[in-house]
């Protein structure tokens, strides 16, 4: 019990101290406060997730299984015995669930057998992914709406609750954040190291998500405005990477060389595997499958379909999302019309569409959809924080890199800085 709480407290204090590190200049104070509050919400999220797992579900959760197998792996690692890697002790497949088990083992090797501590490490990894997305948003928009993006990403309920345990959602949020940060890069130049790191992490945990991310980056490059030799080269490399990752993902899923009928069988089989429990719902006809995919992910469960507390919370959350959309309808319409001029939105919009189709076509359970929705929520929330291109030009704001990286004063008007 001592190591359980000691690790949790030490990790939480260290994370809060790191979040408070940006200093006290006026231009950094708000960012520092948002980071500290975001870390605090992850601590709250871990306690809430732990309570839900053991008080409501009597320990029935994948996160508990990840922790238990991770403890076995950690015992081997502490003894410098790495033979358990690839041993087949937990199954022959080394990606997906097994990748999360290895990650759990690595975490417990350093922090000890503390479930709350391990939950917090994974939650902070997901938060780091959201910070990466926020930085990417600032680099692509260069507007004061960056703080609004941080507010939405750091405190949206789905994004601090579901990833606050050992699981794929936390790991994949980090992967998505790295991919977005790497793709946006700086000055229309892709930063390949974080991009490749995000792809590798996604491929290890969920190969089909890696394929969707790669295709989104490819679409984003080819739909950009204005061509330079560098952009042509980046587009070709992105296309080659998307092709390779998609083929590799299909191979790992056992779908390489299959025809359309086999793909439909795979989708039907996956849906049937999730069709269980009180949150299951019937699959629509093939003609209605695509539109229902968007309805299922973006709207359901409806308030009339909520049969428990978690379903009710999920329904209210989606109602809040649509309320924000309606309140910002004019700005949202302008943002969508100018999406090709914003580097991050060129990536986020294709990613959201592809991911919603992928999940909406394969899952038949509201509870699972609520967790899977975690990975697309950042892309949706960015639409509310973004500003149209015309508004960004009129705002005449300070480049984001000066806010996030420099402590120097930025009081001079933009026009004066340009002349100098």
ABEGO torsion letter per residue (X at the ends): XAAAAAAAAAAAAAAAAAAAAAEABAAAAAAAAAAAAAAAAAAAAAAAAAAAAAAAAGGBBAAAAAAAAAAAAAAAAAAGBAAABGAGAAEABABEAAAAAAAAAAAAAAAEBBAAAAAAAAAAAAAAAAAAAAAAAAAAAGBAAAAAAAAAAAABAAAAAAAABBEAAAAAAAAAAAAAAAAAEBGGBBBAAAAAAAAAAAAAABAAAAAAAAAAAAAAAAABBEBBAAAAAAAAAAAAAAAAAAAAAAAAAGABGBBAAAAAAAAAAAAAAABBEAABBBBBBAAAAAAAAAAAAAAOBBAAABABAAAAAAAAAAAAAAAAAAAAAAAAAAAAAAAAABAAAAAAAAAAAAAAAAAAAABABAAAAAAAAAAAAAAAAAAAABBBAAAAAAAGBBBAAAAAABABBAABBAAAAAAX
